[in-house]
Amino acid sequence: MGSSIDLDSLSEATSGAIGALVSTTVLYPLDTCKTKYQAEVKVQGHQRYRNLSDVLWEAISTNQVLSLYQGLGVKNLQSFISQFIYFYGYSYFKRLYLEWSGNKSIGTKANLIVAAAAGACTVIVTQPLDTVSSKMQTSNFGKAKGLWKTISESNWSGAFDGIGISLLLTSNPSIQYTVFDQLKRRLLKDQQTSSGTNASPEALSAFSAFLLGAVSKSIATCLTYPAIRCKVTIQAADPDDDGTEEPHQPKEPKTISGAMAAIWRREGLLGFFKGLQGQILKTVLSSALLLMIKEKITKTTWVLMLALSKYLLLKQSRLKKA
């Protein structure tokens, strides 16, 4: 039983990570525009970007369109690792809970706890990459520094900027995947009832997975957006770090309270929701693509993992006989 648990968890993790890699790459220019727009805090009434399209227009007008991809390599590495750890942890902890409780299905409360535990493990491992990718995205176009230079210029604590709020935001995927699982279960049950058969459908269609992913992520994003905005401002590159001649802006403390105070003082209550539309657009498309791809390749991934495990066991037995 233990080996099957590991195999299932590994296939879930691999398919989730591949889905994250594809969705991150496809939507990265939108992610860069969204992050730069979120990171800007109004200073003395001056605002560089009035809407999300201003970021895109700046890249086009300055012939820096390729800079919309600055930090893509780091972001892909972070996305792949984080999704692999998250899906592996989520699948593994969920199966452990079902074995321990003896239940055939996991309830909403237990699902939230399992998802939060998987999310916390993910944050602790990948926070430095998350911080670096945010700094690279929010640097002026054409001025982003590489992975190692960005890391070397920060002390160890700097690499974990925003880890507190990142841990708080583990509630986001917890809400998302709980909603997704509940909607998926209900939809498959309805399909089974309408077909008049006891055989449950193997998987959702690509369109259904996309739609359920979009709905679940929209709900999670709206509930957690103020924390997301604070996290971006904490991790953003300092405006005077890239050698540009823009007016110096006072550095705010890299703390949750410091970020909240800066947003409240300069932008008021609505400032906590600046860029919400862009965040929903990006995260909903990204999450829906991720879950759609994962849903369609999980079975194939599981078969490949099973074949690989059988090959390794066969090879090991031959070595023992030799």
C-alpha positions in Angstrom: 0.0 0.0 0.0 2.8 2.4 0.9 4.5 2.1 -2.5 1.2 2.8 -4.3 0.7 5.9 -2.2 4.2 7.2 -3.2 3.5 6.4 -6.8 0.2 8.2 -6.9 1.6 11.2 -5.0 4.6 11.3 -7.4 2.4 11.3 -10.5 0.1 14.0 -9.0 3.2 16.1 -8.2 4.8 15.6 -11.7 1.6 16.4 -13.6 0.9 19.5 -11.4 4.5 20.7 -11.9 4.3 20.3 -15.7 1.0 22.2 -15.7 2.5 25.0 -13.7 5.5 25.2 -16.1 3.3 25.6 -19.2 0.8 28.1 -17.7 3.6 30.2 -16.2 5.4 30.5 -19.5 2.3 31.3 -21.6 1.1 34.0 -19.2 4.4 35.5 -18.1 4.1 38.9 -19.9 0.7 39.4 -18.2 2.3 38.4 -14.9 5.1 40.9 -15.3 2.7 43.8 -16.1 0.5 42.8 -13.2 3.3 42.6 -10.7 4.9 45.9 -11.7 1.5 47.6 -11.5 0.8 46.1 -8.1 4.3 47.0 -6.7 4.0 50.7 -7.4 2.8 52.7 -4.3 1.6 56.3 -5.0 4.1 58.9 -3.7 3.1 62.5 -3.3 0.2 62.1 -5.7 2.6 60.8 -8.4 1.7 57.5 -10.1 3.7 56.1 -13.0 1.1 53.5 -14.0 -2.6 54.5 -14.0 -3.7 51.1 -15.3 -2.3 47.7 -16.3 -2.0 48.6 -20.0 0.4 51.5 -19.1 3.0 48.9 -18.2 2.6 47.1 -21.5 2.7 50.4 -23.4 6.0 51.4 -21.6 7.6 48.1 -22.7 6.5 48.7 -26.3 7.4 52.4 -26.5 10.9 51.8 -25.1 11.5 48.8 -27.4 11.8 46.6 -24.3 9.1 44.1 -25.2 11.4 41.2 -24.4 11.9 42.6 -20.9 8.4 41.4 -20.2 10.1 38.0 -19.9 12.7 39.2 -17.4 13.0 36.6 -14.6 11.1 33.9 -16.6 13.7 31.3 -15.9 13.6 31.9 -12.1 9.8 32.0 -12.1 9.6 28.7 -14.1 12.1 27.1 -11.7 10.1 28.4 -8.7 6.8 27.4 -10.2 7.9 23.9 -11.1 9.5 23.2 -7.7 6.6 24.8 -5.7 3.9 22.9 -7.6 5.8 19.6 -7.4 6.2 20.0 -3.6 2.6 21.2 -3.2 0.9 18.5 -5.2 3.1 15.8 -3.7 2.5 17.1 -0.2 -1.2 17.6 -0.8 -1.7 14.1 -2.3 0.5 12.4 0.3 -1.0 14.1 3.4 -4.5 13.5 2.0 -3.8 9.8 1.7 -2.3 9.6 5.1 -5.3 11.3 6.6 -7.7 8.8 4.9 -5.6 5.9 6.2 -5.5 7.3 9.7 -9.2 8.3 9.8 -10.6 5.3 7.9 -12.9 7.5 5.9 -13.5 7.0 2.2 -13.4 10.8 1.5 -12.0 13.8 3.1 -14.2 16.6 4.5 -13.9 20.3 3.8 -12.2 21.2 7.1 -9.6 18.4 6.9 -9.0 19.3 3.3 -8.2 22.8 4.2 -5.8 21.7 6.9 -4.1 19.2 4.5 -3.8 21.9 1.8 -2.4 24.5 4.3 0.2 22.0 5.5 1.3 21.3 1.9 1.4 25.0 1.2 3.5 25.8 4.2 6.1 23.2 3.1 6.1 24.7 -0.3 6.7 28.3 0.9 9.6 27.4 3.2 11.5 25.7 0.4 10.8 28.1 -2.5 10.6 31.5 -0.8 14.1 32.7 -1.9 13.2 32.0 -5.5 9.8 33.7 -5.1 11.6 36.8 -3.7 14.2 36.9 -6.5 11.6 36.5 -9.3 9.5 39.4 -7.8 12.6 41.7 -7.7 13.5 40.8 -11.3 9.9 41.4 -12.5 9.6 44.8 -10.8 13.0 46.1 -11.9 12.9 48.7 -14.6 12.7 47.2 -18.1 16.2 46.1 -19.3 17.7 46.6 -15.8 16.9 43.3 -14.2 19.8 41.5 -12.6 20.4 37.7 -12.8 19.5 35.1 -10.3 22.9 34.8 -8.6 23.6 38.6 -8.5 20.2 39.3 -7.0 20.8 36.6 -4.4 24.3 37.7 -3.6 23.2 41.3 -3.1 20.7 40.2 -0.4 21.5 38.9 3.0 20.0 35.6 4.1 17.0 37.3 5.8 16.5 39.4 2.6 16.0 36.2 0.6 13.0 35.4 2.8 11.4 38.8 2.6 7.6 38.3 2.9 7.8 34.8 4.2 5.3 35.6 7.0 2.7 36.9 4.5 3.5 34.0 2.1 2.7 31.5 4.9 -0.5 33.5 5.5 -1.3 33.2 1.8 -1.2 29.4 1.9 -4.9 29.8 2.6 -5.3 30.8 -1.1 -4.5 27.4 -2.7 -6.2 25.8 0.3 -9.5 27.6 -0.6 -8.9 27.1 -4.3 -8.3 23.3 -4.3 -11.0 22.7 -1.7 -13.6 24.5 -3.9 -12.2 22.8 -7.0 -12.5 19.3 -5.4 -16.0 19.9 -4.1 -17.2 21.3 -7.5 -15.5 18.4 -9.3 -17.0 15.8 -7.1 -20.5 17.3 -7.5 -20.1 17.6 -11.3 -18.9 14.0 -11.7 -21.8 12.8 -9.5 -24.3 14.7 -11.7 -22.7 13.2 -14.8 -23.0 9.7 -13.3 -26.6 10.3 -12.4 -27.6 11.7 -15.8 -25.8 8.8 -17.6 -27.8 6.3 -15.5 -24.7 4.2 -14.7 -22.8 3.3 -11.5 -19.5 3.7 -13.3 -18.0 7.0 -12.3 -16.3 9.1 -15.1 -12.6 8.8 -15.0 -11.8 12.5 -15.3 -13.3 15.9 -16.2 -13.3 17.2 -19.7 -10.7 19.9 -20.5 -13.4 22.6 -20.6 -15.0 21.5 -17.3 -11.6 21.5 -15.6 -10.8 24.9 -17.0 -14.1 26.3 -15.9 -13.9 24.9 -12.4 -10.3 26.0 -12.0 -11.4 29.6 -13.0 -14.3 29.7 -10.5 -12.3 28.3 -7.6 -9.3 30.6 -8.2 -11.6 33.7 -8.5 -13.1 32.9 -5.1 -9.7 32.4 -3.5 -8.1 35.5 -5.1 -10.9 37.9 -4.0 -10.7 36.7 -0.4 -6.9 37.0 -0.1 -6.1 39.9 -2.4 -5.1 42.6 0.3 -2.4 40.2 1.5 -1.2 39.5 -2.1 -0.8 43.3 -2.7 1.2 43.7 0.5 3.4 40.8 -0.4 4.3 42.3 -3.8 5.2 45.6 -2.3 7.4 43.9 0.3 9.3 41.8 -2.4 9.5 44.6 -5.1 12.9 45.8 -6.2 13.9 49.1 -4.7 13.5 51.9 -7.2 17.0 53.3 -6.7 18.8 49.9 -6.9 19.2 49.7 -10.7 21.0 52.9 -11.5 18.1 54.8 -13.0 17.7 58.5 -12.5 14.1 58.3 -11.1 13.3 60.4 -8.0 14.4 58.7 -4.9 11.5 57.1 -2.9 11.9 56.3 0.8 12.3 52.7 1.5 9.6 51.1 3.6 10.3 48.4 6.2 10.2 44.9 4.7 7.4 43.9 7.1 3.7 43.3 6.8 2.8 46.2 9.0 5.2 48.5 7.1 3.6 47.5 3.8 0.1 48.0 5.1 0.9 51.4 6.6 2.4 52.6 3.3 -0.5 51.5 1.3 -3.1 52.9 3.7 -1.2 56.3 4.1 -0.7 56.9 0.4 -3.7 55.2 -1.3 -6.3 54.6 1.4 -8.6 51.5 1.7 -9.0 51.1 -2.1 -5.2 50.8 -2.4 -5.4 47.3 -0.9 -7.3 46.3 -4.0 -5.2 48.0 -6.6 -4.7 45.6 -9.5 -7.3 43.2 -8.4 -8.7 42.8 -12.0 -5.2 42.0 -13.4 -4.6 39.6 -10.5 -7.8 37.7 -11.2 -7.2 37.6 -14.9 -3.7 36.3 -14.6 -4.3 33.9 -11.7 -7.6 32.5 -13.0 -6.1 31.8 -16.4 -2.9 30.4 -14.9 -4.7 28.2 -12.4 -7.3 27.0 -14.9 -4.6 26.1 -17.5 -2.6 24.4 -14.8 -5.6 22.3 -13.6 -6.7 21.5 -17.1 -3.3 20.3 -18.1 -2.9 18.4 -14.9 -6.3 16.8 -15.3 -5.5 15.6 -18.8 -1.9 14.2 -18.2 -2.3 12.7 -14.7 -3.4 9.3 -16.1 -0.5 9.3 -18.6 2.0 10.4 -16.0 0.7 7.6 -13.6 1.2 5.0 -16.3 4.7 6.2 -17.0 5.6 6.2 -13.3 4.2 2.7 -13.0 6.2 1.5 -16.0 9.4 3.1 -14.6 8.9 1.6 -11.1 8.4 -1.9 -12.6 11.5 -1.4 -14.7 13.6 -0.4 -11.7 12.2 -3.3 -9.6 13.0 -5.8 -12.5 16.5 -4.4 -12.8 17.1 -4.6 -9.1 16.0 -8.2 -9.0 18.3 -9.1 -11.8 21.2 -7.5 -10.1 20.5 -9.5 -6.9 20.4 -12.7 -8.9 23.7 -11.9 -10.5 
